[in-house]
Amino acid sequence: MENSWGLVQIQSSLLWLDITGFMVHALRFKDGKASYVSRFVRTSRLKQEEFFGGSKFGKIGDLKGLLGLASVCRGILREKLNLLDITFGNGQANTALVYHGGVLLALQETDKPYVLNVLRNGDVETLGILDYDGKLSQPFTAHPKVDPFTGEMFGFSCGFTPPFLTYVSVSKEGIMHDPVDISIPEPVLMHDFAITENYAIIMDLPLCFRPKDMLTENTLVYTFDPMKKSRFGILPRYAKNDLSVKWFELPSCFIFHNANAWEDGKELILITSRIETPYLDLTSGAMKEKPENNHPELYEMRFNTETGLASQRKLSAPAVEFPHINQQYTGRKNRYVYGSSVESTTEVTSIIKFDLHQDPDPSKMKLEIGGNIQGIYELCPGKFGSSVVFVARDPGTQSEEDDGYLIFFEHDENMGKSYVNVIDAKTMSADPFAAVELPCRVPYLFHTCFLTEVQLREQAV
């Protein structure tokens, strides 16, 4: 645990990530002590709205019904009158963090990445937007995948004009190769994807961008279409065009986050958190109040590249989101998955350790030890956490896969205090390995990134 940083992002207005300012919370463990800072990511959007003294950019969550149309028109007018400048993007960089090629990136899928720099004194500064020498012309995913063996990074961009999807790869040194356009029938919300040793798995799921439905049916601009199948595309990691994509179909669903994927002979296996019927109008309360089948569940999906057939099986009871692994196994077969049991969009009530070598117990209607559930860390009543990050005791794959720690932020609603907890990923003991009380309230968060001292020294800035 020595000489390291945990960096976490604030969630904003529920699903749609609609606040203007996003803060990075950085906690450093060094020589048995902890230090903490929080800083805004200085996006172009934040700077402009600071100048105006309020929110001026439109929000995806506002795009509902006639008021959504009014929001779009207001934004266009402000741009035409040069009141707003979108030359350097209009995103908030408020979803996830990734370290690659000596650079720490703050990410949101509606914009290009922002480069952060962690200073030697522990402060965090924003250096600006990254477009990979002009090769990245569209927004970039919030969940790129870094291959721990090759050092390469893979990702994608979604757009609102054909072909709607672009696949990208970046060398270990941070050089982006020529993007590959992938044609899909209509624009969709694709929040995550996966890689294996030789392939990438893209997801054309039926959460569709349909402005017409927004107006005629008074819905959000993204509409879930249960009549459409979920499509999963398998393409070689170094594909030059979309002719090599093989498409597979499974029953209609939506996926926010994948745990991992790997190859097993002619099959590709994807471990994911699947929602049968996503409910997007999250302004009405906790997830437990939503319609049936809205709860995320851990699933295994298999795609046979020889037969063209796909299958799936449920691995958990609800509700399991933010599945996480020892990232030294990204794209390779792994055994353990750490899921977050969520009470609402981001309020984590427990951390579940799944053993993929064991079969799930179909008799269990709730998350409890037995079957493929090896351990549960329960948060006390009134306490809620963030998603976890796994930190290996010894980096690499030579030691046991689960030999390490889980780190997460926690807030005590009763006492009004926030903490960072470090627990044993192997035993899932109820007694934390360490707990650090923070000097201020940290709102509930989405994704966490862990950097070593070596990575901090390697920053290419």
ZASE-36666 format. One record per residue: x, y, z of N, C-alpha, C, O in turn. Coordinates in steps of 0.1 Angstrom, whole numbers, plus 5000, padded with zeros to 4 digits. Layout:
<atoms>
XYZXYZXYZXYZ...
</atoms>
This chain:
<atoms>
500849885000500050005000500950135000500350234998502150115002503050235004503250304990503250234980503450434991503750514979502650494968502950444957501450544971500450524961499350634962499250704972498550644952497350734952496150664948496150574939494950704954493650664949492950784944492850884952492550784932491850904926490450864923490250764916489550944928488150914926487351034921487751144924486251004913485551114907484151134914483551034918483651254914482351284920481351244909481451284897480251184913479151164905478351304905478551374914477551324895476751444895475351404895474951314902474451474887473051454888472651314882472251304871472751214891472251084888472851034875474051054873472150964867472750894855473350994846474450954840472851104844473251194832474451274835474851354826475051264847476251334850476251484846477051534838475251554852474951684847475551804854475151914850476351784864476851904871477951964861478551894853478252084863479352154855480652124861481552084853480852134874482152114880482351974885481451924892483451914882483751784886485051784894486051854889485151724905486351724913486951584914486351484914488351594913489151474916489451474931489951574936489251364937489651344951490851254952490751134947491951304957493151224957493651194971493751294979493751074974494251034987495550954985495650854978496651004992497950934991498250865004498150915015498750735002499250655013500750655011501350605001501550705021502950715020503550705034503250785043504450605036505150595048504250585060504450645071503150515059502150495070501250615072500550615082501250715064500450835066499650855053499950805042498550935055497650965043497451115042497451185052497451165030497151305027496151315016495951225008495351425016494151435008494051575001494351675008493651574989493351694982492151674973491851554969491451774970490351774960490451894951490652004956490351874938490451984928489451964917489151854913488952074912488152074900488952044888490052084886488351964878488851944865488552074857487352104855489552144853489252274847488952264832489752294823487752214829487252194816486952334809486752434816486852334796486452454789485052494794484752614795484152394795482752424800482752484814482052584816483552434823483652494836484052634836483552724843485152664828485652804828484652894822484553014827483952854812482952944806481752974816481253084817481352864823480152884832480552964844479753024851481852954848482353034859482253184855481953264862482653204842482653344837481153404837480953514841480253314833478853364833478153354847477153414849478753284856478253274869477053184871476253194880476953084861475852994862475852894850476752904841474952794850474952694840474352754827473352814827475152734816474752784803474652674793473952684783475452564795475452454785474252364788473752344800473652304778472552204779473052074786474252044786472152004792472451874798471551764792470451794788472151644791471451534785470151504793469151474787470251514806469151484814467951584812466851554816468251694806467151794803466451764790465351824788466951674782466351644769465151554770465251434767464051604775462851534776461651614772461451734777460851564763459651634758459951774752461051794747458951864752459151994745460152074752460852154746460352054765461352134772462752094768463652174768462851964764464151924758464451984745465552024742463452004736463552074724463952224726464852274720463352284736463652424740465152434744465852534741465552334752466952334757467952324745468952394745467652244735468552224723468552364716469652404712467352424714467352544706468052654713468752734707467952664726468652764734470152744733470852844732470652624733472052594732472552634718473652694717471852604708472252644694472252794692473252844686471352864698471253004697472453064704473153164699472853014716473953074723475253054715476153134716475352934708476552914700476653004688477653064685475453024682475453114670475753264674476353334666475353304686475653434690477053444697477453554702477853334696479153334702479153354717480153404722478053324723478053334738478753214744479253214755478753094737479352974741480352934731480052944719481452884735482552834726482652684728483152634739482352594718482552454720483752404712483852284709484652494708485852454701486652354708487152264703486652374722487452284730486552194738486852154750485352154733484452064739483552124748483652244752482552044752481452094762481151994773480151994779482151894775481951794785482451834799483051944800482251754809482651774822483751694827484251714838484151584819485251494823484951434837485851434846483751384839483351354853482951214855482151184864483451114847482950984849484050884854483750804863485250884848486250794852487650844849487750954842488650784854490050814853490750694847490450584851491750714839492650614834494050664832494250774828495050584836496450624834496950534822496850414822497550604812498050534801499150624794498950744793500250564790501250634783501850744790502250844784501950734803502550834812501550954814502051064818500250934811499351044812498151004820497550894817497651084829496451054836495251134830495351254828494251054826493151114818491851114826491551014833491151234826489851244831488851234820488951294810487851144821487051104810485551114812485051104823484851154801483451154800483051124785483751184777482151044782481950994769481351104759481151074747480951214765480451324756481551424751481251524745482851394755483851484751485251404750485251284753486251474746487551424745488151414759487751484768489251344761489851334774490551464778490951544770490551484791491351594797492551534804492451434811493751594803494951554809495151614823495051734824495351534833495651584846497051554850497751464844497651634859498951614863498951614879498451714885499551514884499651504899501051554903502051494899501051664910502351734913503051654925502451584932504351684926505051614936504551654950504751574960503951774952503451814965502051764967501451794978501551674958500251614960499151694953497951634953499351814948498251884942497951824928498751744923496751854923496351804910495951924901495152004905496551924889496252034880495751984867496051864863494952064860494352024846495252094836495452214836495752004827496652054816495952094803496352174795494752024801494052064789493451934782493651824787492851954770492251844763493251774755494251834750492951644752493851564744493151504732492051444733493651534720493051474708493951394700493751364688495151354706496051254699496451314685496351244675496951434686497451494673496451504662496751484651495151534667494151554657493451424652492451434645493951304656493351184652491951154659491151074654491851204671490551184678489651304675489851414681488751284666487851394662486451394669485651484667486151284676484951274683485151254698486251234702484051254706484151224720484751084722484550994713485351064733486050934736485350864748484850934757485250734748484650664759485250694773486350734774484350674783484850694796485450564802486050564813485350454794485950324799486850264788486450154783487950324785488850254776489550134784489450134796490150044776490749924783492249934780492649944768493049914790494449914789494949764791494649704801495649714781496149574781497349574790498349634787497249504802498449504811499649434806500749454811499549354795500649284790501349364778502549354777500549434770501149504759501249654762502049724755500549704771500549844774499649934765499650054766499049864755498149934746496849974752496449914762496150074747494850114751493850114740494250154729492650064742491650044732490450124737490150124749489650174728488450244731487550264719487750204709486550354721485650384710485050524712485150584722484450564701483650694701482250674696482150594686481250734701479950724696479550864691479850964696478750864680478350984674476850984670476250874671476351094665474951104662474651104647473551114642475751084639475651074625476350944620477250904627475950894609476550764604478050774603478550884599478850674606478350534609478050514624477750404628478050614632477550614646478550564656478450584668479550484652480550424661481850414655482050384643482950444663484250444658485150374668485050404680485950274664486850204672488250254671488750284660488950264683490250324683491250244691490850174701492450254688493550194696494750284697494950364688495350284708496450374711497650284716497550194724498850314710500050244713500450264728499950354734501350184733501950194746502450334748502450384759503050394738503650524739502650634738503050754739501350604735500350714735500150764721499550874719500450684711500150724697498950654692498850534692497950734687496650674683496850624668497250704660496350504666496350454652495150504645494250564651495050484632493850534624492550474630492450354630491650564633490350514638489650424628489850444616488750334632488050244624486550264625486050254636485850314615484450334615483650204615484050114607482650194624481850074624480450114622479850194630479750064612478350104609477350024618477449894618476550094625475350034632474150104627474150214622472950044629471750094623471350234628470750314620471550274641471150404646472050434658472650344664472050564662472850594673472350544686471150544689473250484695472850424707473750474718474850534716473350454731474150474742475050354745474550254749476350364742477250254745478250304755479150384752478150264767478950314778480250244781481150294786480250114777481350034780481649934768480749914760482749864769483049754759484049664766484249674778484649574759485649484765486649444755486449454743487749394760488849334751489249204756489049174768489749114747490348994751491849004745492249114741492548894745493948904740493948934726494949004721492948894718493048914703491848994698491849024686490849014706489549074701489049194709489549214721488149264704487349364711485949324710485449274700485149354720483749324721482949464722483049524732482249494711481449624712479949584713479549474710479149674718477849644722476849744715476849864718476049694706474949774700473649734707472949644703473349804718472249774727471049864724471349974720469849824727468649904723468350014732467150044734469350094737469050214743469450324733470550364731468350364725468550444713468350594714467550634722469150664707468950814706467850844696468050834684466750884701465550904693464851044697463951044705465351144691464751284693463251284690462451354697462851214680461351214676460551164688459451214691460951054694460250994705460251094717459251104724461351164719461351264729460251364728459651404738459951404716458851504714457451444714456551494720457351324707455951274705455451194717454251174720456451134725456051054736456551114750456351044760457051234749457551304762458451214770458351204782459451154763460451064769461751144769461951244763462751084776464151124775464551094760464051014753465551164756466051154742466651014740466650964728467150944750467550804749466350724753465850734764465950634744464750544746465150404746465850354736464750324755464950184755463850114747462650134749464250034737463349964728463449814731464349754726462449764738462549624742462249524731462449404732461849584719461549494708462849464700462849374691463849534702465149514695466049424703466049424715466749334696467749244702468949324706469249434701469649274716470949324719471949264710472049144709472849344704473849294695475249314701475549424706476049214699477449224704478349194692478249084685479249284689480149274678481549224682482149294691482049124676483449074679484349114667484049074656485349194670486249234659487749214664487949224676488649184654490049174658490549304664490149414660491349294674491849424680492549514671492549634673493149464660493849554651493149554637493749564627491749554638490949554626491249694618491449794624491249684605491449804596490049854591490049974587489049774592487649824588486649734595487049644603485349764593484349684600483849564593482949494597484549524582484149404575484449274583483849174580485349284592485749164600484849154613485149064621483949244615483049234627482049124626481449114615482049034636481048924636479948964647480348994658478748974643477649014652476948894658476648794651476548904671475848804678474648874685474648994688473548804686472348854692471948784705472148654706471548854715470948804727469748884730469448984724468848834740467648904743467949054747469049084752466949134745467049274748467449304762466949244772468449394764468949434777469749564775469949614764470249604787471249714786472349684796472149624806473549734793474749714801475449844803475849914793475649884815476550004818477949964819478850024814478249844827479649814830479949664828479149584833481049634822481549504821482649474831483349574835482749354835483849314845485149284837486249334839484949184827486149134820485649044808484549014808486549014800486348924789487648844786488748894788487448724780488648644776488248544766487048524763489248474760488948374750489148234756489948204765488248144752488248004756488047924744486847884741489047884737488947814724488247894714488648014711487147854708486347924698485348024704484648094697485348024718484348114724485048234731486148224736484348344731484648454739483648464750482448454748484148494762483348494774483348634780484448694782482248694782482048824788481348814801480248754802481948874811481348884824480849034826481649124825479549044829479049184828477849204838477349104844477549324840476349354849475249394839475249504833474249314838473149324828471849374835471449334846471149464828469849514832468849474821469049514810467849404825466849364815466049474810465749484798465649564819464749684814465249804821464849834832466149884815466750004822465650104823464750124814465650174834464750284837465550414838466350424848465450504829466350614828465950744836466750824839464650754839464150874845464450854860463550824868465750874864466150844877465850954888466250944899465151054884464851164893463751124903463451204912463151004902462050974910462350894922461450844929463650864925463950804938464850684936465550674927464850594946465850494947465450384937464350364933466550304934466350194924465350094928464650044919465150064941464249964945462750004942461849924942462550134939461150184936460850174921459750194917461850134913461650124898460950004894460749904902460549994882459749884877460649754878461849754879459949644878460549514878461549494867461449554857462649414870463649384860464549504857465349504847464549604865465449724864466749704871467649774870466849594880467949574888469049514881468849414874470349564882471449494875471849364882471749354894472149264873472549134878473849094871474049124859474649014878475948974871475548854862474848764865476148864850475848764839477148714833478148784832477048594828478148544819477548524805476448464803478148584795477748574781478848504773480048534775478448414764479348344756479048364741477848354737480148384733479948404719480848304711482148314713480248214704481048114697481348164683480448174674482548194680482948244667482948144656482948184644482748014659482647914649481247884645480947874633480347884654478947854651478147974649477047974643478648094655477848214654476748224664475848314663476748134674475648134684476148204697477348204700475248264704475448324717474548274727473448224725475048274740474248224751474548304763475648374764473748304773473948374786473448294797472448214796473948324809473448274822473648364833474648444833472648374842472748464853473648414864473648294867474448504870475448464880475048514894475748484904474048604895473748664908472348704908471648714898471848724921470648794924470848944922472048984921469849024921470049174921470449224935470249154945471049344935471449434924472949444925473549494935473649414914475149414914475549504902475249474891476249604906476749704895478249724898478849674908478849804889480349844890481249724892482049724901481049614884481949494886483349534884483749604874484249484892485649514892486549394894486149294900487749394888488649284889490049334892490249454892490949234895492349264895492749304880492749214872493049424877493149464863494449414857494649444845495249344864496349274857495849154849496649094841494549124850493949014843493049064832492248994826493049194829492249254818492449184805493549174800491349124799491449054787491948914788491948844777492148864800492648724802491648664812491048734820491648534812490748464821491048494836492248494840490048534843490248564857489248484865488248434860489448484878488548404887487648484896486448444898488048604900487348674910486748804904487448874897485548834908484948964904484349024917483748954925484649154919484149224930482949324926483249414918481749294930480649374926480149464937480349434949479449564934478849654944477349634944476649644934476849604956475449604957474849744959475249814969474049784950473649924950472149944955471249864951471950044963470550074968469950174959468750164956470750264954470250364944471350364933472150274932471350474925472250474914473650454918474350384911474150524928475550514932475750474947476950464951474750464955474850434969475150284971474250204971476350254974476750114976476550074990476950144999475849964992475549915006476449795010476649765022476949725000477849615003478749584991478449614980479849504994480749464983480749314983480949244993480549264971480349114969481549054962481949114951482148954967483248884960482648754954482148664961482748744940482248634933483448544929484548594925483248414930484248314925483648254912482748174913484248284901483748244888484048094886483448034876484848034894485047884893483947804899483847684898483047874906481947804913480647844906480447954900479647754906478347784900477447864910477547844922476647954904475748024913474647924919474347824913474147964931473147884937471747944933471348054937471047874924469747924919468647944930467648014927468847874941467847884952467948024959466948054966468948094958469148214965468548334958468848364946467548404964466848514959467548644962467048754957468548644971469248764975470648734975471148624975471448844977472948824977473348784991473348855001473848654992474348605004475348495001475448444990476248475011477348375009476848235005475848185011477448174996477148044991477148044976477048144969477247924970477347914956478647984951479747944955478448084942479648154937479948284945480948354941479248304955479548424964480448384975480048304984481648424975482648384984482748464997483148425007482448594995482548685006481648815004481448854993481248875015480448995014480949095025481049055037481249215021481649315031480449415032480049485022479749415043478549495045478949625051479649635061478349735046478549865052477449875063476349825061477749945073476849965084475650045080475750125071474550025087473350105083473650255084474250305093473150325074473350475073474650505066474950625064475450405063476750435056476650375041476050275039477150455032477050425018478450445011479150535015478850355002480150364996480150394982479050414975481350404976481550414962481950284956482050184963482150274943482650154937484150134942484750234946484650014941485949984946486949974935486649974923488249984940489349964931490249854938490449864950490749754930491549654935493049694934493449744923493749674945495149704945495949584949495749534960496749524940497449404943498549424954499149534954498649324963499749344973501149344966502049424969501249254955502449254947501949264932501249174928502349364925501849384911502249264902503249204905501349234892501649124883500749014885499749014893500948904878500148784879500848664885500348554884501948684892502748574898502148534911502248424915501548634918500948604931499448564929498948564918498748534940497348494938496548614934496748724938495548584926494748684919494048774929493948894927493648724940492848804950493748854962493248894972495048834960495948884971496149034970497149074963495349104977495449254976494349314984493849264994494049444981493149524988492049584979492249594967490949614986489949694979489849824986489749834998489849934978489850064984488550134979488250124967487850204988486650274984486350384993486750385005485650484988485150594996483850565003483050484997483650615015482350585022481950715029482750795034480650725030480050845038479050795048478250705045479150845060478250815071477150925072477451035076475950885068474850985067474451025081474051135083474650945091474350975105475251075111474851165118476551055109477551135115478051255106478651345111477651245093478051345084479551345081480151445078480251225082481651215079481951125067481151035065483051155061483451075049484751005052485651055060484950885047486150805050486650735037485950735027487850695037488350595027488750475035489450475044488150365030488350235036489250145028489150145015490050065034490949965027490649835034490849815046490149735026489749605031490549495024491049515013490549385030491349265025490549205014489449155017491049205002490249144991490248994991489348934985491148934998491148784999490148735009489348645006490148795021489348745032487948815033487048755038487848935027486649015028486249035043485149045046487249045052487049065066486249185069486349295062485349185079484549295083485449405089484949515091486649375094487549465100488449525089489249455083488249655086489149715075490549715079491049715090491349695068492849695070493249835074494249855082492549945069492850075073491550165070490750125061491350265077490350365075490850505077491450535088490550595068491050725069489850825069489150825059489750895079488651005080489151125072490251175073488251175063488551285055488051415061487151415069488751525057488451655063487151715058486751825064486451665048485251725042484351615037484751495035483151655034482151565028482551525014482851615006482551405011482851354997481551294992481151194997480951354982479651294976479851154971481051114968478751084968478850954963479450954949479151044941480250854946481150864935480850744925480150654928481450764913481350654904482650564904482650464910483750614897484850524894486150574901486350694902486950474905488150494912489350454904489250354897490450524905491750484898492850484908492950574917493650384907494850374916496150394908496350324898496950484913498250504907499350474917499250494929500450414912501650384920502550504920502450594911503450504929504450614929505350614916505650724911505550494911506350484898505550554887506150624879504250534886503450594876503450754878503450824868503350794890503450944892504751004887504751114881505850934889507150984884507250974869507951054863506550884863506550864849505750964841505750964828504951044848504051134840504751214830505751274833504251204818504951264806504551414805504051454794504751484815504351634814505451714821505351834821
</atoms>
